[in-house]
Amino acid sequence: MKNRFILASILILVATAFRLIAHLPNFTPLGAIALFSGAMIANRFLAILIPFLALFISDLYIGLYGYEMIVPYIGFGLTILMGFFLRKKAGIVHVFGTTMISSLVFFLFTNFALFYPTTLYPHSVDGIISSYLAGIPFLKNAILGDLFYASALFGSYYLITINVPMFKKTA
């Protein structure tokens, strides 16, 4: 079990580095890291702590911004919780479905939470619809990034745990 924790942590660390290189807007590993951590790190406290540390450390490098930083952190917290549901069923179909749902939940939550305090859009149904419509290109990239990185994280973990003796499950 300790070896699998180390493996999951290394995969998260490597994935975090990809946030720091040039990428399309919102095509980052963060959603996949949150989902993977929730699913694969047995200790729930560490499953929550590790992706938040990855996010915070990369934010320190990229640059911190105002109080509204809390919104994506809460969104990633929701994604970690969704990862908990994958703990016993992290097959391709479940990972794909949960990745899609978590991307959509993150988009809906963050766009709504960041919509209201700003004056960019009118505070009405038309305003929130406009806000969501303007965010669709970012949603597309987020979904593609989440699917790509979730495939890489879950796939690498699976391949390593079935092929490398020190990571194989012991009875």
LINSUL-V95961 format. One record per backbone hydrogen bond with DSSP energy under -0.5 kcal/mol. CO is the residue of the C=O (numbers start at 1). NH is the residue of the N-H. E is the energy in kcal/mol with one decimal. If there is no record, write none. Layout:
co:CO nh:NH e:E
co:CO nh:NH e:E
//
This chain:
co:1 nh:5 e:-2.0
co:2 nh:6 e:-2.3
co:3 nh:7 e:-2.5
co:4 nh:8 e:-2.7
co:5 nh:9 e:-2.6
co:6 nh:10 e:-2.4
co:7 nh:11 e:-2.5
co:8 nh:12 e:-2.1
co:9 nh:13 e:-2.4
co:10 nh:14 e:-2.7
co:11 nh:15 e:-2.5
co:12 nh:16 e:-2.5
co:13 nh:17 e:-1.5
co:14 nh:18 e:-0.8
co:15 nh:18 e:-1.0
co:16 nh:19 e:-1.7
co:16 nh:20 e:-0.6
co:17 nh:20 e:-1.1
co:18 nh:21 e:-0.6
co:24 nh:27 e:-2.1
co:26 nh:28 e:-1.5
co:29 nh:33 e:-2.7
co:30 nh:34 e:-2.3
co:31 nh:35 e:-2.3
co:32 nh:36 e:-3.0
co:33 nh:37 e:-2.8
co:34 nh:38 e:-2.2
co:35 nh:39 e:-1.8
co:36 nh:40 e:-2.9
co:37 nh:41 e:-2.1
co:40 nh:42 e:-0.8
co:42 nh:44 e:-0.7
co:43 nh:47 e:-2.6
co:44 nh:48 e:-1.5
co:45 nh:49 e:-2.8
co:46 nh:50 e:-2.5
co:48 nh:52 e:-1.3
co:49 nh:53 e:-2.6
co:50 nh:54 e:-2.5
co:51 nh:55 e:-2.6
co:52 nh:56 e:-2.8
co:53 nh:57 e:-3.1
co:54 nh:58 e:-2.0
co:55 nh:59 e:-2.2
co:56 nh:60 e:-2.4
co:57 nh:61 e:-1.5
co:58 nh:62 e:-2.7
co:59 nh:63 e:-3.4
co:66 nh:69 e:-2.0
co:67 nh:70 e:-1.8
co:68 nh:71 e:-1.3
co:68 nh:72 e:-0.6
co:69 nh:73 e:-1.3
co:70 nh:74 e:-2.4
co:71 nh:75 e:-2.4
co:72 nh:76 e:-2.7
co:73 nh:77 e:-1.9
co:74 nh:78 e:-2.2
co:75 nh:79 e:-1.6
co:76 nh:80 e:-2.3
co:77 nh:81 e:-2.1
co:78 nh:82 e:-1.9
co:79 nh:83 e:-1.8
co:80 nh:84 e:-1.2
co:81 nh:85 e:-0.7
co:82 nh:85 e:-0.8
co:83 nh:86 e:-1.5
co:84 nh:87 e:-1.2
co:86 nh:89 e:-0.7
co:89 nh:91 e:-0.6
co:91 nh:95 e:-2.9
co:92 nh:96 e:-2.8
co:93 nh:97 e:-2.7
co:94 nh:98 e:-2.8
co:95 nh:99 e:-2.4
co:96 nh:100 e:-2.4
co:97 nh:101 e:-2.5
co:98 nh:102 e:-2.9
co:99 nh:103 e:-2.2
co:100 nh:104 e:-2.1
co:101 nh:105 e:-2.9
co:102 nh:106 e:-2.5
co:103 nh:107 e:-2.3
co:104 nh:108 e:-2.9
co:105 nh:109 e:-2.9
co:106 nh:110 e:-2.9
co:107 nh:111 e:-2.4
co:108 nh:112 e:-1.8
co:109 nh:113 e:-2.9
co:110 nh:114 e:-2.4
co:111 nh:115 e:-1.1
co:112 nh:116 e:-1.5
co:113 nh:117 e:-0.6
co:115 nh:118 e:-0.7
co:122 nh:124 e:-2.1
co:124 nh:128 e:-2.3
co:125 nh:129 e:-2.3
co:126 nh:130 e:-2.4
co:127 nh:131 e:-2.4
co:128 nh:132 e:-2.6
co:129 nh:133 e:-2.7
co:130 nh:134 e:-2.4
co:131 nh:135 e:-1.1
co:132 nh:136 e:-0.5
co:133 nh:136 e:-1.0
co:135 nh:138 e:-0.6
co:135 nh:139 e:-2.3
co:136 nh:140 e:-2.6
co:137 nh:141 e:-1.7
co:138 nh:142 e:-2.4
co:139 nh:143 e:-3.0
co:140 nh:144 e:-2.4
co:141 nh:145 e:-2.8
co:142 nh:146 e:-3.1
co:143 nh:147 e:-2.8
co:144 nh:148 e:-2.5
co:145 nh:149 e:-2.9
co:146 nh:150 e:-2.5
co:147 nh:151 e:-2.2
co:148 nh:152 e:-2.2
co:149 nh:153 e:-3.0
co:150 nh:154 e:-2.6
co:150 nh:155 e:-0.5
co:151 nh:155 e:-1.9
co:152 nh:156 e:-2.2
co:153 nh:157 e:-2.4
co:154 nh:158 e:-2.5
co:155 nh:159 e:-2.8
co:156 nh:160 e:-2.7
co:157 nh:161 e:-2.6
co:158 nh:162 e:-1.4
co:159 nh:163 e:-1.1
co:160 nh:164 e:-2.6
co:163 nh:165 e:-0.6
co:164 nh:167 e:-2.1
co:164 nh:168 e:-0.7
co:165 nh:168 e:-1.1
//
